[in-house]
Amino acid sequence: MTYRVKLYEADASPAELREAERRFREALEATLGDPALVVPVFQACQRILGTHGDEPARDSLSEGEWLVLEQWRAAETAAVAAAFGPNRYMGDAMYAIEI
């Protein structure tokens, strides 16, 4: 399954956005270990958060759910740092993953 990353940055040119989106994708894929894992891990994480809320308690999740959530969070952090820089806070990073 394919996906598209859309970044939102008001002060960037279209070329800068395309380059940042490329870096975002590469970091996601490298952190997860394979491009084919991005969509299923993202979708699983969305289901977990939809069921348990944005900050689920560790003991409310199964071991598998916790591992998926931690795996996605690590990939997301790496992708945001690659796209926006290491000092960019997650709350400021605006992006969407379109499947």
C-alpha positions in Angstrom: 0.0 0.0 0.0 1.3 3.4 -0.9 1.2 6.6 1.2 2.0 10.3 0.7 3.4 12.7 3.3 2.1 16.2 3.2 4.1 18.8 5.3 2.7 22.2 6.2 5.3 25.0 6.7 4.3 28.5 5.9 7.8 29.8 5.5 9.1 27.2 3.0 9.1 27.3 -0.7 7.5 24.4 -2.7 11.0 23.0 -3.4 11.9 23.1 0.3 8.7 21.4 1.2 9.3 18.6 -1.3 12.8 18.1 0.1 11.5 18.0 3.7 8.8 15.5 2.7 11.5 13.3 1.1 13.6 13.4 4.3 10.5 12.7 6.4 9.6 9.6 4.3 13.2 8.3 4.4 13.4 8.7 8.1 10.1 7.0 8.7 11.1 4.1 6.4 14.6 3.7 7.9 13.3 3.8 11.5 10.6 1.2 10.8 13.0 -0.9 8.8 11.1 -1.2 5.6 8.9 1.1 3.5 6.2 -1.6 3.5 5.8 -1.2 7.2 4.8 2.5 7.2 1.1 2.1 6.4 0.3 -0.9 8.6 2.2 0.5 11.6 0.6 3.9 11.1 -2.9 2.4 10.8 -2.4 0.2 13.8 -1.2 3.2 15.8 -4.2 5.2 14.7 -6.5 2.3 15.9 -4.7 2.1 19.2 -5.0 5.8 19.9 -8.6 5.9 18.7 -9.5 3.2 21.2 -7.3 4.3 24.1 -6.9 8.0 23.7 -3.9 10.2 22.7 -1.8 9.2 25.8 -2.9 5.7 26.8 -1.6 4.3 30.1 1.0 1.6 29.6 -1.1 -0.9 31.6 -4.2 -0.3 29.4 -2.4 -1.7 26.4 -1.4 -5.2 25.4 2.3 -5.8 24.9 1.8 -5.8 21.2 -0.1 -2.5 21.2 2.6 -0.9 23.4 5.3 -2.1 21.0 3.5 -0.8 17.9 2.9 2.6 19.6 6.5 2.9 20.7 7.7 1.9 17.3 5.6 4.5 15.6 6.5 7.2 18.1 10.2 6.6 17.4 9.7 6.7 13.7 7.6 9.9 13.9 10.2 11.6 16.1 13.0 10.7 13.7 10.9 11.8 10.7 10.0 15.2 12.2 13.7 15.8 13.2 14.8 14.9 9.6 12.2 17.1 8.0 12.1 20.1 10.4 15.4 19.9 12.3 16.4 18.3 15.6 15.1 21.2 17.8 11.6 21.3 16.3 8.9 20.3 18.9 6.3 17.8 17.8 3.5 20.2 18.6 4.8 22.6 16.0 5.3 19.9 13.3 2.4 19.9 10.9 2.1 17.0 8.7 -0.4 14.5 7.3 0.0 10.9 6.1 -2.4 10.1 3.2 -3.0 6.5 2.3 
